[in-house]
Structures are given as C-alpha cells and as structure tokens.
Amino acid sequence: MELIEVRNLEKIYQNGSVKTPALRGVSFSIKEGEFVGVMGPSGSGKSTLLHILGFLDTPTKGDYFFEGKRMEDFSEEQLAYIRNKKMGFVFQNFNLLPRTNVLENVKLPLFYSGVKESLMEKMAREAIEKVGISYRINHYPSQLSGGERQKVAIARAIVQNPLVIFADEPTGNLDSKSGENIMGILSSLNKEGHTILLVTHETWIAQYAE
Ligand code: ADP
C-alpha cells in the first residue's frame, strides 16, 4: 500500500485580493520504506507541500491520502495522533527548545502522547544513542555545534519510531562535513525501515535519496 498519495494538489495563498499559487496540481505517491527527495529552487512550493503532508495546512484543491485514508476523513484527534506518533519532523533551523537540555528536548514529544514517565527516559536515551550524541546528553542547544543540534533534532523526531520522517533542508545550516554526517544518519534510518521525504535544493544532498 502507498503510505502517502497526493492527487492534483493545489495550494493558492490568498492575501486580500492577491492570489499566490504555490502548488499547481501535484500528484505522486510514496511507498513505505522509500527515501524520496523533493527538489526545486526557492519559492517553488517545497515548504508548502511539506506543511500539507505534515497536516499543518490544508490544500485549496486536490486530495491527500495517508495510509490509504483521505486527510478530510480523519478527526482532529486522529490527525494530532498521527502527527505525534507516525511522523517525525526535522527542520533547517533545528527548532530545539533553548533552555532545555538534550535529554529533555528529545523527551518532549512523549509528553504529548501519554507515555509513562518511567518509559520516557529510556526511549529518549535510546534515540539519543542511535544518533550518536549520548556524550552531550546534559548539554543545552547553545553549547552544541550545528551538526550536534541537528542530531538532537533527529533523535527527537525518531523517539516514537515514526513511519515517516519529513526533513526540510536538514543540512541547510551545516558545513559539508556535518551535512554528510547528518545524511549518513538519515540513510541508516531509511535502511532500518523509516520512510523519508527530504526537501533540498542541493544536488549532492538529493543524491542520498532514491
Ligand atoms: P519553497 O519552500 O520551495 O521555497 P514555499 O512553499 O515557501 O516555497 O513558497 C511557494 C510560493 O508561495 C512562493 O512564491 C511564496 O512566496 C508563496 N507563499 C508561501 N507562503 C505564503 C503565504 N503564507 N502567503 C502568501 N504567499 C505565500
């Protein structure tokens, strides 16, 4: 079965009388386990697409199916559940909480999902271990390099073993060495079975995708 399918997706932003078309009839599907790259220059609608796929926005027209079910047919509760449990998000700017250490940042999604307190720490430590940042577990984001911050963000994204990871320019703020490192982590997560949708405008980054 397709994990994600979109048909004739359109998004038109309307500000007063000004209409900005961002997506004009996009159709594609992604199977479980795929590593998909979405490429295009700035302004081509990549973030708009990712927002819709992550349930943060709705299309103006067209259909979005997640695990075979139309987005409109999920309740608000179901959308929130899927977002929290089945999707992981990695952004260019890391989006870590500044006054919170590595362990607490990674635990964050678990507070929204009713995981038992005793289990939270174990799950967070495992995710932190997996991305190789255990040696910084008590550090704060400001005490970490860009590459290390992105590892923490990936640990947070995978702490509940999501089906799909949405990565929006994950190496955009990193030097090429750290970028390679982050792409290596995403590749091995894909080999373990996570579906990945990667947005990038850089050819060498897109080459990690299938
Ligand atoms: P990308 O991520 O590829 O840079 P975006 O999805 O951010 O592209 O933007 C696609 C187009 O939609 C751009 O022309 C942008 O200016 C426009 N756009 C994005 N968000 C809004 C908004 N909230 N209101 C109006 N126009 C927008």
py3Dmol code that shows the C-alpha trace and the ligand (Angstrom):
import py3Dmol

protein = """\
ATOM      1  CA  MET A   1       0.000   0.000   0.000  1.00  0.00           C
ATOM      2  CA  GLU A   2       1.032   3.586  -0.586  1.00  0.00           C
ATOM      3  CA  LEU A   3       1.946   5.351   2.638  1.00  0.00           C
ATOM      4  CA  ILE A   4       1.360   8.759   1.092  1.00  0.00           C
ATOM      5  CA  GLU A   5      -0.532   9.690  -2.013  1.00  0.00           C
ATOM      6  CA  VAL A   6      -1.464  13.120  -3.332  1.00  0.00           C
ATOM      7  CA  ARG A   7      -3.640  13.788  -6.347  1.00  0.00           C
ATOM      8  CA  ASN A   8      -3.860  17.116  -8.161  1.00  0.00           C
ATOM      9  CA  LEU A   9      -2.822  19.013  -5.076  1.00  0.00           C
ATOM     10  CA  GLU A  10      -3.253  22.765  -5.396  1.00  0.00           C
ATOM     11  CA  LYS A  11      -2.459  25.483  -2.926  1.00  0.00           C
ATOM     12  CA  ILE A  12      -3.272  29.102  -3.563  1.00  0.00           C
ATOM     13  CA  TYR A  13      -2.412  31.606  -0.839  1.00  0.00           C
ATOM     14  CA  GLN A  14      -4.879  34.478  -0.709  1.00  0.00           C
ATOM     15  CA  ASN A  15      -3.873  37.724   0.958  1.00  0.00           C
ATOM     16  CA  GLY A  16      -6.641  40.234   0.395  1.00  0.00           C
ATOM     17  CA  SER A  17      -7.096  40.378  -3.351  1.00  0.00           C
ATOM     18  CA  VAL A  18      -3.648  38.924  -4.077  1.00  0.00           C
ATOM     19  CA  LYS A  19      -3.573  35.244  -5.002  1.00  0.00           C
ATOM     20  CA  THR A  20      -0.270  33.372  -4.950  1.00  0.00           C
ATOM     21  CA  PRO A  21      -0.335  29.894  -6.448  1.00  0.00           C
ATOM     22  CA  ALA A  22       2.224  27.728  -4.609  1.00  0.00           C
ATOM     23  CA  LEU A  23       1.219  24.252  -5.825  1.00  0.00           C
ATOM     24  CA  ARG A  24      -0.437  23.702  -9.180  1.00  0.00           C
ATOM     25  CA  GLY A  25      -1.715  20.159  -9.490  1.00  0.00           C
ATOM     26  CA  VAL A  26       0.901  17.973  -7.799  1.00  0.00           C
ATOM     27  CA  SER A  27       0.414  14.182  -7.928  1.00  0.00           C
ATOM     28  CA  PHE A  28       2.720  11.462  -6.601  1.00  0.00           C
ATOM     29  CA  SER A  29       2.807   8.581  -4.186  1.00  0.00           C
ATOM     30  CA  ILE A  30       5.328   7.232  -1.689  1.00  0.00           C
ATOM     31  CA  LYS A  31       5.535   3.616  -0.576  1.00  0.00           C
ATOM     32  CA  GLU A  32       6.605   2.553   2.890  1.00  0.00           C
ATOM     33  CA  GLY A  33      10.389   2.346   3.100  1.00  0.00           C
ATOM     34  CA  GLU A  34      11.156   4.757   0.272  1.00  0.00           C
ATOM     35  CA  PHE A  35      13.649   7.617   0.510  1.00  0.00           C
ATOM     36  CA  VAL A  36      12.236  10.410  -1.616  1.00  0.00           C
ATOM     37  CA  GLY A  37      13.915  13.689  -2.477  1.00  0.00           C
ATOM     38  CA  VAL A  38      11.895  16.773  -3.404  1.00  0.00           C
ATOM     39  CA  MET A  39      13.974  19.296  -5.306  1.00  0.00           C
ATOM     40  CA  GLY A  40      13.341  22.779  -6.608  1.00  0.00           C
ATOM     41  CA  PRO A  41      14.579  26.341  -6.266  1.00  0.00           C
ATOM     42  CA  SER A  42      13.463  28.689  -3.528  1.00  0.00           C
ATOM     43  CA  GLY A  43       9.812  29.672  -3.966  1.00  0.00           C
ATOM     44  CA  SER A  44       8.827  26.546  -5.893  1.00  0.00           C
ATOM     45  CA  GLY A  45       6.437  25.328  -3.192  1.00  0.00           C
ATOM     46  CA  LYS A  46       8.509  22.743  -1.310  1.00  0.00           C
ATOM     47  CA  SER A  47       7.697  24.029   2.188  1.00  0.00           C
ATOM     48  CA  THR A  48       4.042  24.432   1.262  1.00  0.00           C
ATOM     49  CA  LEU A  49       3.967  20.783   0.184  1.00  0.00           C
ATOM     50  CA  LEU A  50       5.680  19.647   3.369  1.00  0.00           C
ATOM     51  CA  HIS A  51       3.255  21.630   5.543  1.00  0.00           C
ATOM     52  CA  ILE A  52       0.324  19.924   3.877  1.00  0.00           C
ATOM     53  CA  LEU A  53       1.904  16.457   4.116  1.00  0.00           C
ATOM     54  CA  GLY A  54       2.558  17.100   7.831  1.00  0.00           C
ATOM     55  CA  PHE A  55      -1.083  18.136   8.429  1.00  0.00           C
ATOM     56  CA  LEU A  56      -0.077  21.714   9.270  1.00  0.00           C
ATOM     57  CA  ASP A  57      -2.020  23.176   6.379  1.00  0.00           C
ATOM     58  CA  THR A  58      -4.757  22.105   4.003  1.00  0.00           C
ATOM     59  CA  PRO A  59      -4.724  22.210   0.204  1.00  0.00           C
ATOM     60  CA  THR A  60      -7.003  24.562  -1.725  1.00  0.00           C
ATOM     61  CA  LYS A  61      -7.903  21.685  -4.029  1.00  0.00           C
ATOM     62  CA  GLY A  62      -6.985  18.036  -4.525  1.00  0.00           C
ATOM     63  CA  ASP A  63      -6.652  15.004  -2.282  1.00  0.00           C
ATOM     64  CA  TYR A  64      -4.145  13.760   0.244  1.00  0.00           C
ATOM     65  CA  PHE A  65      -4.285  10.134   1.389  1.00  0.00           C
ATOM     66  CA  PHE A  66      -2.252   8.924   4.374  1.00  0.00           C
ATOM     67  CA  GLU A  67      -2.181   5.122   4.759  1.00  0.00           C
ATOM     68  CA  GLY A  68      -4.991   4.994   2.236  1.00  0.00           C
ATOM     69  CA  LYS A  69      -7.330   7.365   4.046  1.00  0.00           C
ATOM     70  CA  ARG A  70      -8.252  10.867   2.918  1.00  0.00           C
ATOM     71  CA  MET A  71      -6.991  13.675   5.127  1.00  0.00           C
ATOM     72  CA  GLU A  72     -10.518  15.146   5.382  1.00  0.00           C
ATOM     73  CA  ASP A  73     -11.803  11.886   6.792  1.00  0.00           C
ATOM     74  CA  PHE A  74      -9.571  11.978   9.878  1.00  0.00           C
ATOM     75  CA  SER A  75     -10.856  13.726  13.005  1.00  0.00           C
ATOM     76  CA  GLU A  76      -8.762  16.466  14.616  1.00  0.00           C
ATOM     77  CA  GLU A  77      -7.774  13.948  17.290  1.00  0.00           C
ATOM     78  CA  GLN A  78      -6.678  11.395  14.720  1.00  0.00           C
ATOM     79  CA  LEU A  79      -4.633  13.993  12.844  1.00  0.00           C
ATOM     80  CA  ALA A  80      -2.888  15.002  16.069  1.00  0.00           C
ATOM     81  CA  TYR A  81      -2.251  11.354  16.929  1.00  0.00           C
ATOM     82  CA  ILE A  82      -0.735  10.579  13.520  1.00  0.00           C
ATOM     83  CA  ARG A  83       1.380  13.726  13.625  1.00  0.00           C
ATOM     84  CA  ASN A  84       2.739  12.850  17.036  1.00  0.00           C
ATOM     85  CA  LYS A  85       3.233   9.092  16.599  1.00  0.00           C
ATOM     86  CA  LYS A  86       3.710   8.350  12.930  1.00  0.00           C
ATOM     87  CA  MET A  87       5.508  11.440  11.658  1.00  0.00           C
ATOM     88  CA  GLY A  88       8.868  12.888  12.618  1.00  0.00           C
ATOM     89  CA  PHE A  89       9.996  16.385  11.600  1.00  0.00           C
ATOM     90  CA  VAL A  90      13.491  17.716  11.037  1.00  0.00           C
ATOM     91  CA  PHE A  91      13.965  21.359  10.076  1.00  0.00           C
ATOM     92  CA  GLN A  92      16.778  23.513   8.758  1.00  0.00           C
ATOM     93  CA  ASN A  93      16.782  25.573  11.976  1.00  0.00           C
ATOM     94  CA  PHE A  94      16.693  22.529  14.310  1.00  0.00           C
ATOM     95  CA  ASN A  95      13.793  24.024  16.366  1.00  0.00           C
ATOM     96  CA  LEU A  96      15.154  22.907  19.734  1.00  0.00           C
ATOM     97  CA  LEU A  97      13.987  24.478  22.978  1.00  0.00           C
ATOM     98  CA  PRO A  98      16.876  26.719  24.082  1.00  0.00           C
ATOM     99  CA  ARG A  99      16.528  26.475  27.869  1.00  0.00           C
ATOM    100  CA  THR A 100      16.131  22.725  27.828  1.00  0.00           C
ATOM    101  CA  ASN A 101      18.924  20.171  27.690  1.00  0.00           C
ATOM    102  CA  VAL A 102      19.395  17.439  25.086  1.00  0.00           C
ATOM    103  CA  LEU A 103      17.598  14.730  27.063  1.00  0.00           C
ATOM    104  CA  GLU A 104      14.566  16.945  27.762  1.00  0.00           C
ATOM    105  CA  ASN A 105      14.380  18.148  24.152  1.00  0.00           C
ATOM    106  CA  VAL A 106      14.224  14.570  22.936  1.00  0.00           C
ATOM    107  CA  LYS A 107      11.623  13.626  25.570  1.00  0.00           C
ATOM    108  CA  LEU A 108       9.331  16.456  24.507  1.00  0.00           C
ATOM    109  CA  PRO A 109       7.082  14.580  22.004  1.00  0.00           C
ATOM    110  CA  LEU A 110       6.477  11.915  24.662  1.00  0.00           C
ATOM    111  CA  PHE A 111       4.721  14.382  26.977  1.00  0.00           C
ATOM    112  CA  TYR A 112       2.006  14.750  24.343  1.00  0.00           C
ATOM    113  CA  SER A 113       1.466  11.070  23.829  1.00  0.00           C
ATOM    114  CA  GLY A 114       0.739   9.681  27.274  1.00  0.00           C
ATOM    115  CA  VAL A 115       3.920   7.633  27.559  1.00  0.00           C
ATOM    116  CA  LYS A 116       4.650   6.592  31.131  1.00  0.00           C
ATOM    117  CA  GLU A 117       7.226   8.762  32.875  1.00  0.00           C
ATOM    118  CA  SER A 118       9.427   5.736  33.573  1.00  0.00           C
ATOM    119  CA  LEU A 119       9.476   4.777  29.909  1.00  0.00           C
ATOM    120  CA  MET A 120      10.146   8.318  28.622  1.00  0.00           C
ATOM    121  CA  GLU A 121      13.724   8.457  29.757  1.00  0.00           C
ATOM    122  CA  LYS A 122      14.517   5.036  28.322  1.00  0.00           C
ATOM    123  CA  MET A 123      13.027   5.900  24.917  1.00  0.00           C
ATOM    124  CA  ALA A 124      14.801   9.264  24.789  1.00  0.00           C
ATOM    125  CA  ARG A 125      18.158   7.722  25.741  1.00  0.00           C
ATOM    126  CA  GLU A 126      17.794   5.091  23.030  1.00  0.00           C
ATOM    127  CA  ALA A 127      17.074   7.711  20.353  1.00  0.00           C
ATOM    128  CA  ILE A 128      19.999   9.829  21.560  1.00  0.00           C
ATOM    129  CA  GLU A 129      22.248   6.780  21.458  1.00  0.00           C
ATOM    130  CA  LYS A 130      21.115   5.926  17.942  1.00  0.00           C
ATOM    131  CA  VAL A 131      22.196   9.289  16.506  1.00  0.00           C
ATOM    132  CA  GLY A 132      25.471   9.183  18.446  1.00  0.00           C
ATOM    133  CA  ILE A 133      25.060  12.196  20.711  1.00  0.00           C
ATOM    134  CA  SER A 134      24.979  10.487  24.136  1.00  0.00           C
ATOM    135  CA  TYR A 135      28.192  12.276  25.152  1.00  0.00           C
ATOM    136  CA  ARG A 136      26.259  15.593  25.131  1.00  0.00           C
ATOM    137  CA  ILE A 137      23.086  14.434  26.872  1.00  0.00           C
ATOM    138  CA  ASN A 138      23.124  17.171  29.549  1.00  0.00           C
ATOM    139  CA  HIS A 139      24.223  19.997  27.257  1.00  0.00           C
ATOM    140  CA  TYR A 140      21.971  22.860  26.191  1.00  0.00           C
ATOM    141  CA  PRO A 141      21.456  23.651  22.481  1.00  0.00           C
ATOM    142  CA  SER A 142      23.662  26.791  22.698  1.00  0.00           C
ATOM    143  CA  GLN A 143      26.535  24.565  23.861  1.00  0.00           C
ATOM    144  CA  LEU A 144      26.339  22.361  20.753  1.00  0.00           C
ATOM    145  CA  SER A 145      27.630  22.679  17.189  1.00  0.00           C
ATOM    146  CA  GLY A 146      25.125  22.890  14.335  1.00  0.00           C
ATOM    147  CA  GLY A 147      25.698  19.255  13.415  1.00  0.00           C
ATOM    148  CA  GLU A 148      25.186  18.172  17.025  1.00  0.00           C
ATOM    149  CA  ARG A 149      21.968  20.199  17.276  1.00  0.00           C
ATOM    150  CA  GLN A 150      20.630  18.517  14.171  1.00  0.00           C
ATOM    151  CA  LYS A 151      21.443  15.097  15.665  1.00  0.00           C
ATOM    152  CA  VAL A 152      19.356  16.060  18.708  1.00  0.00           C
ATOM    153  CA  ALA A 153      16.532  17.159  16.414  1.00  0.00           C
ATOM    154  CA  ILE A 154      16.705  13.803  14.602  1.00  0.00           C
ATOM    155  CA  ALA A 155      16.672  11.953  17.942  1.00  0.00           C
ATOM    156  CA  ARG A 156      13.539  13.905  18.882  1.00  0.00           C
ATOM    157  CA  ALA A 157      11.986  13.082  15.502  1.00  0.00           C
ATOM    158  CA  ILE A 158      12.569   9.320  15.897  1.00  0.00           C
ATOM    159  CA  VAL A 159      11.869   8.934  19.624  1.00  0.00           C
ATOM    160  CA  GLN A 160       8.498   7.277  18.885  1.00  0.00           C
ATOM    161  CA  ASN A 161       9.740   5.241  15.924  1.00  0.00           C
ATOM    162  CA  PRO A 162       7.698   7.118  13.276  1.00  0.00           C
ATOM    163  CA  LEU A 163       6.660   5.632   9.944  1.00  0.00           C
ATOM    164  CA  VAL A 164       7.831   8.690   8.047  1.00  0.00           C
ATOM    165  CA  ILE A 165      10.418  11.399   8.607  1.00  0.00           C
ATOM    166  CA  PHE A 166       9.908  14.764   6.898  1.00  0.00           C
ATOM    167  CA  ALA A 167      13.217  16.585   6.574  1.00  0.00           C
ATOM    168  CA  ASP A 168      13.091  20.196   5.316  1.00  0.00           C
ATOM    169  CA  GLU A 169      16.583  21.279   4.184  1.00  0.00           C
ATOM    170  CA  PRO A 170      18.125  19.394   7.150  1.00  0.00           C
ATOM    171  CA  THR A 171      21.678  20.324   6.128  1.00  0.00           C
ATOM    172  CA  GLY A 172      20.904  23.896   5.079  1.00  0.00           C
ATOM    173  CA  ASN A 173      22.689  25.446   8.065  1.00  0.00           C
ATOM    174  CA  LEU A 174      25.587  22.988   8.216  1.00  0.00           C
ATOM    175  CA  ASP A 175      29.064  22.806   6.718  1.00  0.00           C
ATOM    176  CA  SER A 176      29.530  20.000   4.201  1.00  0.00           C
ATOM    177  CA  LYS A 177      31.252  17.640   6.663  1.00  0.00           C
ATOM    178  CA  SER A 178      28.414  17.866   9.222  1.00  0.00           C
ATOM    179  CA  GLY A 179      25.950  17.698   6.340  1.00  0.00           C
ATOM    180  CA  GLU A 180      27.410  14.379   5.210  1.00  0.00           C
ATOM    181  CA  ASN A 181      27.211  13.119   8.758  1.00  0.00           C
ATOM    182  CA  ILE A 182      23.520  14.033   9.057  1.00  0.00           C
ATOM    183  CA  MET A 183      22.732  12.493   5.663  1.00  0.00           C
ATOM    184  CA  GLY A 184      24.512   9.313   6.796  1.00  0.00           C
ATOM    185  CA  ILE A 185      22.209   9.128   9.818  1.00  0.00           C
ATOM    186  CA  LEU A 186      19.108   9.671   7.675  1.00  0.00           C
ATOM    187  CA  SER A 187      20.294   6.969   5.247  1.00  0.00           C
ATOM    188  CA  SER A 188      20.742   4.427   8.019  1.00  0.00           C
ATOM    189  CA  LEU A 189      17.304   5.294   9.445  1.00  0.00           C
ATOM    190  CA  ASN A 190      15.897   4.627   5.977  1.00  0.00           C
ATOM    191  CA  LYS A 191      17.692   1.265   5.852  1.00  0.00           C
ATOM    192  CA  GLU A 192      16.043   0.401   9.176  1.00  0.00           C
ATOM    193  CA  GLY A 193      12.675   0.955   7.524  1.00  0.00           C
ATOM    194  CA  HIS A 194      11.739   4.577   8.100  1.00  0.00           C
ATOM    195  CA  THR A 195      10.226   6.247   5.051  1.00  0.00           C
ATOM    196  CA  ILE A 196      11.939   9.575   4.401  1.00  0.00           C
ATOM    197  CA  LEU A 197      10.830  12.611   2.473  1.00  0.00           C
ATOM    198  CA  LEU A 198      13.708  15.026   2.069  1.00  0.00           C
ATOM    199  CA  VAL A 199      13.359  18.564   0.756  1.00  0.00           C
ATOM    200  CA  THR A 200      16.505  20.139  -0.622  1.00  0.00           C
ATOM    201  CA  HIS A 201      17.777  22.452  -3.336  1.00  0.00           C
ATOM    202  CA  GLU A 202      21.256  20.874  -3.296  1.00  0.00           C
ATOM    203  CA  THR A 203      22.061  18.146  -5.819  1.00  0.00           C
ATOM    204  CA  TRP A 204      24.677  16.374  -3.696  1.00  0.00           C
ATOM    205  CA  ILE A 205      22.181  16.107  -0.817  1.00  0.00           C
ATOM    206  CA  ALA A 206      19.408  14.847  -3.114  1.00  0.00           C
ATOM    207  CA  GLN A 207      21.714  12.035  -4.224  1.00  0.00           C
ATOM    208  CA  TYR A 208      21.200  10.337  -0.862  1.00  0.00           C
ATOM    209  CA  ALA A 209      17.553   9.827  -1.829  1.00  0.00           C
ATOM    210  CA  GLU A 210      16.334   7.090  -4.153  1.00  0.00           C
TER     211      GLU A 210
END
"""
ligand_1 = """\
27
ADP
P 9.909 26.864 -1.151
O 9.770 26.107 0.130
O 10.147 25.986 -2.333
O 10.909 27.973 -1.063
P 7.290 27.943 -0.477
O 6.376 26.777 -0.352
O 7.804 28.541 0.774
O 8.491 27.565 -1.463
O 6.549 29.099 -1.297
C 5.930 28.886 -2.562
C 5.296 30.191 -3.033
O 4.214 30.548 -2.210
C 6.266 31.375 -3.005
O 6.002 32.167 -4.148
C 5.892 32.109 -1.742
O 6.163 33.475 -1.857
C 4.404 31.819 -1.612
N 3.946 31.767 -0.205
C 4.387 30.930 0.752
N 3.723 31.112 1.915
C 2.823 32.118 1.678
C 1.816 32.789 2.473
N 1.594 32.448 3.752
N 1.098 33.755 1.892
C 1.297 34.088 0.602
N 2.209 33.513 -0.203
C 2.970 32.530 0.312
"""
view = py3Dmol.view(width=600, height=400)
view.addModel(protein, "pdb")
view.setStyle({"model": 0}, {"cartoon": {"style": "trace"}})
view.addModel(ligand_1, "xyz")
view.setStyle({"model": 1}, {"stick": {}})
view.zoomTo()
view.show()
